[in-house]
Amino acid sequence: MTDRRLDPETEAVVEEALALLRATPPDGTERAALAQELLNTPAGLPAVVVVGEVKRGKSSLINALLQCPGLSPVDDDICTGTILRFVPPHGDLDLGQARILFPDGTGQRIDTGTLAEWTSVGGHRYPSKDHGIPAVVEVCATSTLLPDLALIDTPGANGLDGAHGELAVRTAARSQILLFVCDAGTPLTGPELRFLTEASERIEHIILACSKIDLHPDWRDVLAADRRILTAHLPRLAHIPLLGVTALPGLPPGAAGLDRVAAALHHALADRDRLHVVTALRGVRSDLHHVHTRTREQLRMLTDATTDRDVMHTAQSRIDELNDLSAQWMLLYDRDVARLRTTTFKEFERSLDAIVEKWKHNIERAQARLANPKSRIPEQYATEITAELQVLLLDTTERFVTDFDALVRNLYTAFDLEPDLGSGAFAALRELRTRDGFSDPRLLGGDVVLRGMEGSRSVLLMTGPISALFGIVTAGFAIAYRILTKNRTNLTTWLTAVTGKLRGEVKEGLTTALNDAKADVAIPFRRELAERTRQARDAAEAAKRTSGASARKRQETIAALRIRVDALADQLDALDGEIARLRKEANTDVRA
């Protein structure tokens, strides 16, 4: 092993596991190579998601951490639908530059000095006549405090209770690091506590930064009150970093508390690296578990038969059984998938209808204000509706992924087969590449990642088709927004256009995703049947070759298989131990 992230104990366990994989035909060498690649793949650009209630100083704190006052606009006029993503120089983006990504997929490079013009409702470039409201602005910035990471400033000027708050949680859940900004002048509020409750269920590392300590001499008392609130209501967060900070210009990082925030973030980033190794180890374990299952079946076939003739008979019966499975399995798969498609879309439509009715009522009540040419209600409502639709798509997709995964696993189990859709190491590698660096920040974490399940991989292999659904709402928003620019009072027409497009595209998208997934499921299933059939035939051939051989020879073969089964079981236990140890270390929070 050459990866410096592995300590000697982990390295020894991994080497033994890979050696066992390499010694397993027909594809052990390939699987071991994929596992090695995963272990050597960098975790990618880490991202820290920054969230806070209105007027808590979130943008000011980001500017202070980036050591660039005024970079992130801090007035009260910021659009609620734009994500600001602060990243180090990369590619063709240099310091002082930013790139706007619009919902229709187009982009435009700008100078960072004009950010407010593009992201503020009052800015003269907002919204773009051709592209609508910017979905995300990627801003090039770096800092000696936090080099080589991305800071994600989430939208949501209407508070944490709405859809933007939910999207912020989803975004932070992808990075697993959340910097929550609260006020040093008042203890945690109800909405803040509700947000943290949900966030704590999904996010590995949460850091609380209590801002504006320069304005509140009793800020330490407020922090103590916050600690008591967390201890009483959220024990899981009782010992997370809770730090007083100020973004007051001119103060050194130590005096402002910024160095303590940076230290807590660096600790979380180190844990993120451990979790990257955990993901790799799970991939190796998945592959080794499959080898263990195959070897146990070989042993069972020999030990269940008392003579070579019995082995041949058992092997032939197994071959006949496997030949019957394929048609039965695919019939059941098609039946269950049809049911899943129907139930998923019905639930989606029910939720979508509720959103439409809610906003038709809100629009009707706001007609007088909508008629005012200076009103920001059309833009505000449009971004809030878009956020709710994104949350609906996330919920629909997560439920669909979970149900589909269970469907396929249940079918495998019903036929006494081990789900193994390709290499576990390859699946884990693909997962990390999907997560890496917020590959499409416009989706607010909307792409479906392959889930890190204990000991095995998810059976779902359709990230592309499902991820495409998330482009529907933002693209539809860009198109339909032009309706607003022509008639600001016609929000109902806007709502009808967006949701109508969404309804049709989701129905088509679900069908396409399931059709594409069929091959991803059927091919490994048939590969598994072919492997089981080959094993049965090999056993029959071996029985023929050893027909009449001594009982001692037969017992030697059985003994060798038992030794291998035990070795594989021991190695699985060792991997489980390493995974548990690394997770325990990664979950140790820095106490403030």
Sequence and secondary structure as in RCSB ss.txt:
>XXXX:A:sequence
MTDRRLDPETEAVVEEALALLRATPPDGTERAALAQELLNTPAGLPAVVVVGEVKRGKSSLINALLQCPGLSPVD
DDICTGTILRFVPPHGDLDLGQARILFPDGTGQRIDTGTLAEWTSVGGHRYPSKDHGIPAVVEVCATSTLLPDLA
LIDTPGANGLDGAHGELAVRTAARSQILLFVCDAGTPLTGPELRFLTEASERIEHIILACSKIDLHPDWRDVLAA
DRRILTAHLPRLAHIPLLGVTALPGLPPGAAGLDRVAAALHHALADRDRLHVVTALRGVRSDLHHVHTRTREQLR
MLTDATTDRDVMHTAQSRIDELNDLSAQWMLLYDRDVARLRTTTFKEFERSLDAIVEKWKHNIERAQARLANPKS
RIPEQYATEITAELQVLLLDTTERFVTDFDALVRNLYTAFDLEPDLGSGAFAALRELRTRDGFSDPRLLGGDVVL
RGMEGSRSVLLMTGPISALFGIVTAGFAIAYRILTKNRTNLTTWLTAVTGKLRGEVKEGLTTALNDAKADVAIPF
RRELAERTRQARDAAEAAKRTSGASARKRQETIAALRIRVDALADQLDALDGEIARLRKEANTDVRA
>XXXX:A:secstr
   TTS HHHHHHHHHHHHHHHTSTTTHHHHHHHHHHHHHS   S EEEEEE TTSSHHHHHHHHTT TTSS  S
TTB TT EEEEE  BTTB TTEEEEE TTS EEEEEGGGHHHHHBTT TT SBTTTBS SEEEEE   SSSTT E
EEE   TT SSSHHHHHHHHHHHHHTEEEEEEETTS   HHHHHHHHHHHTT SEEEEEEE GGG TTHHHHHHH
HHHHHHHH GGGTTS EEE    TT  HHHHTHHHHHHHHHHHHHHHHHHHHHHHHHHHHHHHHHHHHHHHHHHH
HHHH SSHHHHHHHHHHHHHHHHHHHHHHHHHHHHHHHHHHHHHHHHHHHHHHHHHHHHHHHHHHTHHHHTSTT 
 HHHHHHHHHHHHHHHHHHHHHHHHHHHHHHHHHHHHHHTT     S HHHHHHHHHHHHTT S GGGSS S   
   TTS  S   HHHHHHHHHHHHHHHHHHHHHHHH TT HHHHHHHHHHHHHHHHHHHHHHHHHHHHHHHHHHH
HHHHHHHHHHHHHHHHHHHHTTT  HHHHHHHHHHHHHHHHHHHHHHHHHHHHHHHHHHHHT     
